[in-house]
Structure formats: C-alpha cells, structure tokens
C-alpha cells in the first residue's frame, strides 16, 4: 500500500488538490486530514491581502494604450478595430 501526501484546499464541500494527482477515477480512498498552519491563516481571512490571489495588481503591465479595454480583441488577436463613435 502506497501512502501519498497531497496538499488540497477545502471549499466547504470538495477538496481540490494543489497539484495533479495520479489516482484511479471513482476509486475509494481514505483521507487523513491535517491542517497546514500557513493555509489556515489565509482561510480565516484575517489578512486576505496576503493571499497571492488578492495581489493581481502586481501582475499588471503599464502599456499606455488608452483604448486597450475597448479594443482588447484588436491588440490580443489582431482583428480590425471597432468603428469609433467619437
């Protein structure tokens, strides 16, 4: 019998593994639950900003393109710009 440690997040109903797992689909497994202190502090919401999901602004890139939001298809996929109603 092989024992495997998998870190997962529990959303109230389902455990979601943080990494891919090679297990038989619909297989029957026994889970031994041990809280991880670091994850527990994030889940309690005392400092939600410490979670990287709340720090999306750190991924932003300054482009100086003023119509990027309205013309994102043009810049991402190269399609023609929409007709402007200016």
FITORTOR-5890 format. One record per residue: y, x, z of N, C-alpha, C in turn. Coordinates in steps of 0.001 Angstrom, whole numbers, plus 500000, padded with zeros to 6 digits. Atoms other than C-alpha are relative to their C-alpha. Layout:
BEGIN
YXZYXZYXZ/...
***
This chain:
BEGIN
498827500843500000500000500000500000501239500891500000/498770499223500101503398501367498978501141499234500675/498821500594499377506475500685501125501219500565499295/498808499585500733509793500788499281501235499476500725/498736500413499399513291500698500762500957499612498888/499045500504500989515758498616498772501221499482500748/498768500529499427519386498042499731500391498764499209/499668501260500651520482494489498996501140499312500724/498943500836499425523302492035499608499464498581500083/500439501373499779522572488590501030501198499083499861/498861500894500236524832485792499746499913498689500765/500193501233499244523612483148502195498734499275499586/501232500611500492520629482106500089499043501007499378/500812499095500801519406485032498000500369501448500320/499765498562499896519018488804498418500135500568498593/499778499345501284520453490776495484499897501506500205/500125498550499833519232494390495225501171500730499355/498895499196500518521910497038494682499575500901498857/500515499166501070519684498905492257498786499300499386/501171500626500612516916497959489803498739500245500840/501266499863499286513510497354491394498852499671499052/501174500243500822510124497544489744498971499271500845/500917500844499254508256494633491308499445498943499060/500606501057500796505923492030489900500813498718500154/499239501248499969507897488921488960499121498901500588/500694501060499259506896485973491177498935500540500940/500919499418499033504950488406493359500412499597501413/499733500353498608504707487684497070500215501287500786/499635498789499272506415490263499283500448499652501406/499512500136498637507234490738502961501263500855500099/498749499273499830510833491724503734500230500285501473/499582499618498655511734493639506889501493500264499923/498543499948500130515469493144507354500598500896501077/499287499108499097517593495893508896501442500082499528/498608499954500454521396495564508772500498501434499874/499365498704500207523374498505507463501413499881500537/498710500125499316526449499107509632501168499998499029/498894499918500946528711500039506719500166498678499247/499936501257500732527860496897504731500388498859500923/499697501075499061528065494717507835501490499904500261/498569500025499742531690495738508475500765499440498812/499345500557501183532639494850504895499772498499499939/500311501414500102530880491491505032500725499170501041/499321500783498981532611490436508254501430499694499600/498683500304500523535894490548506335501141500535500839/498911499467499173537854492471508988500981500784499140/499137499254500905539172494743506262499415499900498599/500554500231501323538170493250502925500536500956498959/499421499082500960540501495636501148499230501314499912/500791498768500062538103498486501972498854499877499008/501040500221501004535602496935499560500570500356498632/499491499569501298535969498532496118500253498843499055/499751501153500862535814495082494503501421499478500169/498637500441499765539223494380496049501023501021499500/499101498940500439540686497592494628500003500126498480/500019499967501455540670496618490944501259500626499416/498756499437500525544273497711490543499903501516499821/500154498555500157543119501313490932499411500355498637/500586499768501317541362500925487569500990499716498870/499016500378501018544499499720485751500533501231499276/499446498934500824545889501822482929501342499526499460/498668500338500503549596501819482031500007500218498494/500019499885501458549843501079478280501371499825499366/498679500320500547553473499954477808499914499083498780/500132500985501073552155497327475350500430498663500581/499424501194499389554297494284476099499250498715499671/500712501224500368552112491743474278498486500139500157/501437499753499857548729493043475436499232498759500454/500703501182499493547818489862477328499815498957498911/500094501042501025548574487510474448499305500485498733/500612499447501216547246489845471726498809500917500289/501099499103499621544252491399473511498924500095498921/501013499941501067541899490473470623500410500998498912/499509499052500999544087492480468254499748501439500468/500120498634499498544070495568470469498551500398500300/501388499678499667540404495335471512499079499989498793/500955500202501093538745494168468295500590500242498622/499378499677501278541266494984465566500284498809499098/499695501159500842541763491412464345501508499866499857/498572500178500252545130490320462966500675499368501211/499225500602498922547855489417465428500233498529499691/499664501414500157548601485730466004501420499884499482/498620500216500426551710484270464463500848499737501216/499115500139498851554564484542466918500933498817499816/499076501123500017556665481511467798501342500398500591/498745499520499402559605483673468948501192499464499236/
***
